[in-house]
Amino acid sequence: KAGVTQTPRYLIKTRGQQVTLSCSPISGHRSVSWYQQTPGQGLQFLFEYFSETQRNKGNFPGRFSGRQFSNSRSEMNVSTLELGDSALYLCASSPDGQPQHFGDGTRLSIL
Amino acid sequence: ILNVEQSPQSLHVQEGDSTNFTCSFPSSNFYALHWYRWETAKSPEALFVMTLNGDEKKKGRISATLNTKEGYSYLYIKGSQPEDSATYLCALTTDSWGKLQFGAGTQVVVTP
């Protein structure tokens, strides 16, 4: 069974640009959650999607948004990138919320 | 925002020694406590999910206990091996949905 797939693995952007990250969950999983890890910080919850609806949201500005498609694949978008958005972004999937299986992450660098 | 705390932040263990570390969390609104192992350049791997006070889980040489009344969980590694080197994360959930609130982790380094 294929695991959680995140693309791209690495990304370099400049301030002010926007970026879209993709996550393909394990087949049959309907819940996808996103997390951010910045240097010196633990994993911070961004949001969770379940059956195409946002079910949970963390404390991040509106520049961070996401969506989920009917095949459960999810995308996360960050607009007007700031230097502080440089981080590892992890996606996790689950049949209905827990337990969660993580992807390898997308490392985003902002110049 | 829930405050999930892990201690110590890091520890160095000699191969063959046993060790343990702690995850503390608010005991109110508890649903489940998760432990993950995160090795460098890999994705976090689920170790245990515990929901009931007094729960004990075991996977090979690693085990965990849960005390929801006082708000803590211990993770034990028996006879540490170099392959146990990783960051161990605990995460709290307050409902069955997919919002995990992580502690900062305990980094374990096992030296031969």
Contacts between the chains, C-beta under 8 A, distances in Angstrom:
chain1	res1	chain2	res2	distance
A	3	B	43	7.7
A	4	B	43	7.4
A	31	B	97	7.6
A	31	B	98	4.6
A	32	B	98	7.8
A	33	B	98	4.3
A	33	B	99	7.0
A	33	B	100	7.2
A	35	B	100	7.7
A	35	B	102	7.7
A	41	B	104	7.7
A	42	B	89	7.5
A	42	B	102	4.8
A	42	B	103	6.2
A	42	B	104	4.2
A	42	B	105	6.4
A	43	B	89	7.1
A	43	B	91	7.8
A	43	B	100	7.6
A	43	B	102	4.2
A	44	B	102	7.8
A	45	B	99	5.4
A	45	B	100	6.4
A	45	B	101	6.5
A	45	B	102	7.9
A	48	B	97	6.3
A	48	B	98	4.2
A	48	B	99	5.8
A	50	B	97	7.3
A	50	B	98	7.2
A	55	B	97	5.6
A	55	B	98	7.2
A	56	B	97	5.6
A	56	B	98	6.6
A	56	B	99	4.3
A	58	B	99	7.4
A	59	B	1	7.1
A	90	B	43	7.3
A	90	B	44	7.3
A	92	B	98	7.3
A	92	B	100	7.8
A	94	B	98	5.7
A	96	B	96	7.3
A	97	B	96	5.3
A	97	B	97	4.4
A	97	B	98	4.0
A	98	B	32	6.4
A	98	B	34	7.3
A	98	B	49	6.6
A	98	B	93	6.2
A	98	B	96	6.5
A	98	B	97	7.8
A	98	B	98	6.4
A	98	B	100	7.8
A	99	B	34	6.5
A	99	B	46	5.1
A	99	B	49	5.0
A	100	B	34	7.8
A	100	B	46	7.0
A	100	B	98	6.2
A	100	B	100	6.4
A	101	B	46	6.9
A	102	B	36	7.9
A	102	B	43	4.2
A	102	B	44	4.6
A	102	B	45	7.8
A	103	B	43	5.8
A	104	B	42	7.2
A	104	B	43	4.9
A	105	B	43	6.8
